[in-house]
Amino acid sequence: MPDILVPKCFKPIFEGEQLNDLLKSGRISGKSKNAYILAGTTAGERPNEDIVIARASYGSIGDSAYNEVIEVFDEIDAFKGMFKYRTSPYRIIRNCNSKHPQTIYFIGAGGSTDRTKGFKPKNPIGLLIIEEAQELKSKEHLDQLMATLRRRFGAKCRVVVCFNPPNQSLHWINVWAEKCKQDKDWCVIHNSWRDISRFLNDRDITEILKCKYENEDYYNYMYEGMPNGRLGLCYPMFRKDLHMVGYENRSVAKTLQDFRIVGVIIGVDAAVNHDSTAFTPLLIMSNGQCAVGKLFYHDPLENGVKGAFPLVENEVSRWFKDLREENQLDNPYDYMQSVPIAFIVDSAATDMVQALQYYFSNRAMVYAVKKGTIPQMVGTVQSAIGKNLVTIYDYGGYFNYTLNKFVRCENVLGYQLQTLKWNEEETGYDKSIPNDVSDSFTYAIWYYYKNTENLVWLDAIIRTRQDYYRVKE
């Protein structure tokens, strides 16, 4: 086959040893065109293997992938006259006398995960191209598509997944792409218009540079493929690099200027069957800033269902003792000089309120939180985070008091604050994302920053509290 000129950045999909390629980029980057050039060269080199081009919506294939493939084939002399084009259904068939001529199939992979299970090409698949993969609803849809087609792959079938990174950094495909970078079976290519500038016309380049000059953040997302927004998240202002710090490194925390604990508010979200029970201690410093200490986290699916009274008696009591000792909250010489503690409990968990009062009333106050609407409470938390009043201590996981072992994992509260989304009406949370730890955190923040007039025992702090907008980077 005659040589075909392609940008150097796409060389791996034509010659690379890895058979799985992930092409991520912004707009006008050439990934689709070069994937379709690959389809043409694969067709020429492997006439006995079929090609599949998939996209989430089959209804959009006629106006996108199908027409674009024809346009690419018409531009390149080596491909002219090789194929016949059909539209019902969309497919491109090689001109030959074979009983099963090579076919380029176009399929929809979105919607029901059963949609692709009946797909049966006539020949082994030599190339699979998944276009606009970010349009798939979830990683499951991608996995279902791959599971269906893998059994029909030829020995050297190449898989090319193309996508424009969504602006939400925690979108499933952005998270998956980061994992692929560490997977030796995948070649990840992140290019931009600059890599194919010699193939662009002056008008395209002018508009791109104008966008960069006028709105660099939008340019980075649109043309560089760099997610820079957290659209739809409840706490887009939360940043791990700023609002979280390793416990051992707390002295250099960017958002803390004082470490003398003068009060503790423990938010409690309690559940019995499916959701987890979480206690989030808010350590209030003498200047009004606060830090989140060690969490108590009980997952009934992992540790078994427990009622409030046995849970508090056997597990929470040990956690509460450890919390007081670690932060020196008890004054052994003068009880009245001990750091005041208040449990703020979800008002729906009446049994938890009673259990905490029964076991801890000699050391802490227990209140059922008077909740506002979810948007109101989220607004208060957003304000506290946005003003850099809250720091989360990262211990590298949490201690499981049921199994008596330390569980190493990502900080549970930090993860939930990063991923918690609004529902479509923005009246509440997206129910598909766990929010038990973030809820317990919300109760503590809401009680302190929204109802400070009720906290007589922190009156001195309330008078001197100030906001900390300026943070040294």
C-alpha positions in Angstrom: 0.0 0.0 0.0 1.4 3.5 -0.9 2.8 5.6 2.0 0.2 7.9 3.7 1.3 11.0 5.5 0.0 11.2 9.1 1.1 13.2 12.2 4.0 11.8 14.1 2.0 11.7 17.4 -0.3 9.0 15.9 2.6 6.7 14.8 1.9 4.2 17.7 -1.6 3.3 16.4 -0.1 2.2 13.1 3.2 0.6 14.3 3.0 0.2 18.0 3.4 -3.2 19.7 0.6 -2.6 22.1 -2.8 -3.5 20.7 -4.9 -1.2 22.9 -4.7 2.5 22.1 -6.5 5.3 24.0 -6.7 8.6 22.1 -7.7 11.6 24.3 -7.6 15.2 23.2 -9.6 18.4 22.8 -11.3 19.4 19.6 -9.5 19.7 16.2 -6.8 17.2 17.2 -7.0 14.7 14.4 -7.7 11.6 16.4 -10.9 10.6 14.5 -9.4 11.2 11.1 -6.3 9.2 11.9 -8.3 6.4 13.4 -10.3 6.2 10.1 -7.0 6.3 8.1 -6.0 3.3 10.3 -9.3 1.6 9.3 -8.4 2.0 5.6 -4.9 0.7 6.0 -6.1 -2.2 8.1 -8.7 -3.0 5.4 -5.9 -3.1 2.8 -3.5 -5.2 4.9 -6.1 -7.7 6.3 -8.8 -8.4 3.6 -10.1 -11.4 5.6 -10.9 -9.4 8.8 -13.8 -7.1 9.5 -13.7 -3.7 11.2 -16.1 -2.3 13.8 -16.7 1.4 14.5 -18.9 1.9 17.6 -20.5 5.0 19.1 -22.9 5.4 22.0 -25.8 6.5 19.8 -26.5 4.6 16.6 -28.8 7.4 15.5 -25.9 9.9 15.2 -23.6 7.5 13.2 -25.0 8.6 9.8 -24.1 12.2 10.4 -20.8 11.6 12.1 -18.7 8.5 11.9 -20.1 7.0 8.7 -19.9 10.2 6.6 -16.4 11.0 8.1 -15.0 7.6 7.1 -16.3 8.1 3.5 -14.7 11.6 3.5 -11.4 10.2 4.6 -11.5 7.4 2.1 -12.3 9.8 -0.7 -9.4 12.0 0.2 -6.7 9.3 0.0 -5.9 7.8 -3.4 -5.0 4.4 -2.0 -8.5 3.8 -0.7 -10.5 5.0 -3.8 -12.5 2.3 -5.5 -11.9 -0.2 -2.7 -15.4 0.0 -1.1 -19.2 0.1 -1.6 -21.2 2.2 0.8 -24.5 1.1 2.3 -26.9 2.9 4.6 -29.6 0.3 5.8 -27.9 -0.5 8.1 -24.8 1.6 7.9 -21.8 -0.4 6.6 -19.0 -0.2 4.1 -18.2 -3.4 2.1 -15.0 -4.2 0.2 -15.3 -4.6 -3.6 -14.4 -8.3 -4.1 -15.9 -11.6 -5.1 -15.5 -13.2 -1.7 -18.5 -15.1 -0.1 -18.0 -13.0 3.0 -16.4 -9.7 1.8 -14.6 -7.6 4.3 -17.1 -5.2 6.0 -16.8 -2.1 8.1 -19.7 -2.2 10.6 -21.1 0.7 12.5 -22.9 -0.1 15.7 -24.4 1.7 18.7 -23.1 0.8 22.1 -25.1 3.1 24.4 -28.5 2.5 26.0 -29.1 -1.1 27.2 -26.0 -3.1 27.9 -27.7 -6.0 26.0 -27.7 -4.0 22.7 -24.5 -5.4 21.2 -24.9 -9.0 22.4 -26.5 -10.2 19.2 -23.8 -8.7 16.9 -22.2 -11.3 14.7 -19.7 -10.2 12.0 -19.0 -12.6 9.1 -15.2 -12.5 9.6 -12.9 -12.1 12.7 -12.5 -8.5 13.8 -9.2 -7.0 13.0 -9.9 -3.4 14.3 -12.3 -2.0 16.8 -12.7 1.8 16.9 -14.8 3.3 19.7 -15.7 6.9 18.9 -16.7 9.6 21.5 -16.4 7.1 24.3 -17.2 9.8 26.8 -20.8 9.5 25.6 -21.2 6.1 27.1 -23.1 6.3 30.3 -20.7 4.3 32.4 -17.6 2.1 32.4 -20.1 -0.9 32.4 -21.3 0.0 28.9 -17.7 0.0 27.7 -17.0 -3.3 29.5 -20.1 -4.9 28.0 -19.2 -3.9 24.5 -15.6 -5.2 24.9 -16.9 -8.5 26.4 -19.2 -9.0 23.5 -16.7 -8.3 20.8 -13.5 -9.8 22.3 -14.7 -13.3 21.5 -14.7 -12.4 17.8 -11.3 -10.7 17.7 -8.7 -11.8 15.3 -5.2 -12.7 16.7 -3.9 -9.2 16.2 -7.0 -7.2 16.6 -6.3 -3.5 17.5 -8.6 -1.6 19.8 -8.7 2.2 19.5 -10.7 4.2 22.0 -11.2 7.9 21.2 -12.7 10.5 23.5 -12.8 14.2 24.4 -12.1 14.5 28.2 -15.3 15.8 29.9 -14.8 19.0 31.9 -15.6 17.1 35.1 -12.3 15.6 36.2 -14.0 12.8 38.1 -16.1 11.6 35.1 -15.7 7.8 34.8 -13.7 8.0 31.6 -11.2 10.5 32.9 -10.6 8.3 35.9 -10.3 5.2 33.7 -7.9 7.0 31.4 -5.6 7.8 34.3 -5.6 4.1 35.2 -4.7 3.1 31.6 -1.5 5.2 31.9 -0.3 2.7 34.4 -1.4 -0.4 32.4 1.3 -1.8 30.2 -1.3 -3.2 27.8 -2.5 0.3 26.8 -0.8 3.1 24.8 -2.3 6.4 25.9 -1.9 9.3 23.4 -2.9 12.8 24.6 -2.3 15.2 21.8 -3.7 18.6 20.8 -4.1 20.8 17.7 -0.5 21.8 18.0 0.6 18.3 17.1 -1.2 18.5 13.8 -0.8 22.3 13.1 0.8 21.6 9.7 -2.5 19.9 8.6 -4.7 22.8 9.7 -5.7 25.9 7.8 -4.9 29.4 8.9 -8.5 30.2 9.9 -8.7 27.2 12.3 -5.4 28.3 13.9 -6.5 31.9 14.2 -9.8 31.0 16.0 -8.0 28.6 18.4 -5.4 31.2 19.3 -8.1 33.9 19.7 -9.9 31.5 22.2 -6.6 31.1 24.1 -6.2 34.9 24.4 -9.8 35.6 25.4 -10.5 32.6 27.8 -7.5 30.4 28.6 -9.4 28.1 30.9 -12.0 27.4 28.2 -9.1 27.0 25.7 -7.4 24.4 27.9 -10.6 22.4 28.1 -11.7 22.8 24.5 -8.5 22.5 22.6 -6.0 21.0 25.0 -8.4 18.3 26.4 -7.6 19.3 30.0 -10.6 19.0 32.4 -10.6 22.2 34.5 -14.1 22.3 35.9 -16.2 20.2 38.2 -19.6 20.8 36.7 -22.5 19.4 38.6 -20.5 18.7 41.8 -21.8 19.9 45.2 -18.3 21.1 46.3 -16.4 22.2 43.2 -14.2 24.5 45.4 -12.8 21.6 47.4 -9.2 20.8 46.5 -7.3 17.9 47.9 -3.9 19.7 47.6 -5.2 22.6 49.6 -7.9 21.3 52.0 -6.3 18.0 52.9 -3.0 17.4 54.7 -1.3 14.3 56.1 -1.7 14.3 59.9 2.1 14.1 60.4 2.4 17.2 58.2 -0.3 19.3 59.8 2.2 21.9 61.0 2.8 23.0 57.4 -0.9 23.0 56.4 -1.7 25.9 54.1 -5.1 26.4 55.7 -4.3 26.2 59.4 -2.6 29.0 61.5 -3.6 27.7 65.0 -3.5 24.3 66.5 -5.0 24.8 70.0 -8.2 22.8 70.2 -10.9 24.6 72.2 -14.0 22.6 71.1 -15.1 19.5 69.2 -18.3 19.0 67.3 -18.9 15.5 66.1 -21.3 15.1 63.2 -23.2 11.8 63.2 -25.0 10.1 60.3 -26.4 6.9 61.5 -28.0 4.0 59.5 -29.0 0.4 60.2 -29.3 -1.7 57.1 -27.7 -0.5 53.8 -26.0 2.9 54.4 -22.9 3.3 56.6 -22.7 5.0 60.0 -20.2 7.8 60.2 -18.9 10.0 63.0 -16.9 13.0 61.8 -15.1 15.0 64.5 -14.6 18.7 63.8 -11.7 20.0 65.9 -12.2 23.7 66.4 -9.1 25.8 66.9 -8.8 28.9 69.0 -8.9 31.2 66.0 -12.2 29.7 64.7 -10.7 27.5 62.0 -11.2 23.8 62.2 -9.7 20.4 61.2 -11.4 17.1 60.7 -9.8 14.4 62.9 -10.0 10.6 62.7 -13.4 9.3 61.4 -15.5 6.5 62.8 -16.8 4.5 59.8 -19.0 1.4 60.0 -20.2 -0.3 56.8 -23.0 -2.8 57.6 -22.4 -4.6 54.3 -18.8 -5.3 55.3 -19.0 -5.5 59.1 -22.6 -6.7 59.6 -25.7 -4.9 60.8 -25.6 -3.6 64.3 -28.1 -1.6 66.4 -27.2 1.8 67.7 -26.8 0.7 71.4 -24.4 -2.3 70.8 -22.5 -0.2 68.1 -21.9 2.7 70.5 -21.1 0.4 73.5 -18.6 -1.8 71.7 -17.1 0.2 68.8 -17.9 3.9 69.1 -16.9 4.0 72.7 -13.3 2.8 71.8 -13.1 5.3 69.0 -14.3 8.1 71.2 -11.7 7.2 73.8 -8.9 7.2 71.2 -10.1 10.5 69.8 -9.9 12.2 73.2 -6.5 10.7 74.0 -4.9 11.6 70.6 -6.0 15.2 70.8 -5.6 15.6 74.6 -9.2 16.6 75.1 -9.6 15.5 78.7 -8.0 17.3 81.6 -7.4 14.7 84.3 -6.8 17.3 87.0 -9.8 19.5 86.4 -12.9 18.0 84.7 -14.3 21.5 84.1 -11.3 22.5 82.1 -11.7 19.6 79.6 -12.3 20.5 76.0 -16.1 20.7 75.4 -17.5 18.1 73.0 -20.9 18.0 71.3 -22.4 15.2 69.2 -24.7 16.5 66.4 -26.9 13.7 65.2 -29.2 13.3 62.3 -32.6 13.9 63.8 -34.1 10.8 62.0 -31.7 8.5 64.0 -33.6 8.7 67.4 -32.0 5.4 68.7 -28.5 6.8 68.0 -29.4 10.0 69.9 -30.5 7.9 72.9 -27.5 5.6 72.7 -25.0 8.5 72.8 -26.9 10.2 75.6 -26.9 6.9 77.6 -23.1 6.2 77.2 -21.5 9.7 76.8 -23.7 12.2 78.6 -21.1 12.5 81.4 -18.6 13.7 78.9 -20.4 15.3 75.9 -23.6 17.0 74.9 -25.8 15.3 72.4 -28.1 17.1 70.1 -30.4 16.1 67.3 -29.5 18.4 64.4 -32.2 20.8 63.2 -31.5 20.4 59.5 -32.2 22.9 56.8 -32.8 22.0 53.2 -30.0 20.2 51.4 -29.2 23.3 49.3 -29.0 25.4 52.5 -26.7 23.0 54.3 -24.5 22.5 51.2 -24.3 26.3 50.9 -22.9 26.6 54.4 -20.3 23.9 53.8 -19.4 25.5 50.5 -18.8 28.8 52.3 -16.6 27.2 54.9 -14.5 25.3 52.3 -14.3 28.3 50.0 -13.1 30.6 52.8 -10.4 28.0 53.7 -11.8 27.5 57.2 -11.7 23.7 57.1 -8.8 21.3 56.8 -9.1 17.5 56.6 -6.4 15.4 58.3 -5.5 12.5 56.1 -4.4 9.4 58.0 -4.1 7.2 54.9 -7.3 5.3 55.7 -9.4 4.6 58.8 -9.4 2.1 61.7 -12.1 -0.5 61.5 -13.2 -1.0 65.1 -15.3 -4.1 64.3 -12.5 -6.0 62.6 -9.8 -4.3 64.8 -7.6 -3.5 61.9 -6.5 -0.4 60.0 -8.0 -0.1 56.5 -5.6 1.7 54.0 -7.6 3.6 51.5 -8.3 7.0 50.1 -9.6 9.4 52.6 -13.4 8.6 52.7 -14.5 12.1 53.4 -12.2 13.7 50.8 -13.4 11.2 48.2 -17.1 11.9 48.9 -16.6 15.7 48.8 -14.9 15.3 45.5 -17.5 13.1 43.9 -20.8 14.2 45.5 -23.1 15.5 42.7 -26.5 17.3 42.5 -29.5 15.5 41.1 -30.9 16.8 37.8 -33.2 19.3 39.6 -30.3 20.4 41.9 -32.6 20.0 44.9 -30.7 17.1 46.5 -27.9 14.7 46.0 -27.4 12.2 43.2 -28.5 9.0 45.0 -25.9 6.9 43.1 -23.0 8.4 45.1 -22.4 7.5 48.8 -22.9 10.5 51.1 -22.9 9.1 54.6 -19.5 10.5 55.7 -20.1 13.8 53.9 -23.5 14.1 55.6 -21.9 13.7 59.0 -19.4 16.3 58.1 -22.2 18.6 56.9 -24.1 18.3 60.2 -21.0 19.4 62.1 -20.2 22.3 59.8 -23.9 23.4 59.6 -24.3 23.4 63.4 -21.1 25.4 64.0 -21.1 27.9 61.2 -24.8 28.3 60.7 -25.9 28.2 64.4 -23.0 29.7 66.2 -25.3 31.7 68.4 -26.4 28.5 70.1 -22.8 27.5 71.1 -22.4 29.5 74.3 -19.4 27.4 75.3 -17.6 28.8 72.2 -18.6 32.4 72.5 -15.1 33.7 72.7 -14.2 31.9 69.5 -17.2 33.3 67.7 -16.2 36.8 68.6 -12.7 36.5 67.3 -13.4 34.2 64.3 -12.2 35.5 60.9 -12.1 34.2 57.4 -8.9 33.1 55.7 -9.2 33.7 52.0 -5.4 34.2 51.5 -3.4 31.0 51.3 0.2 30.7 50.3 0.6 28.4 47.4 
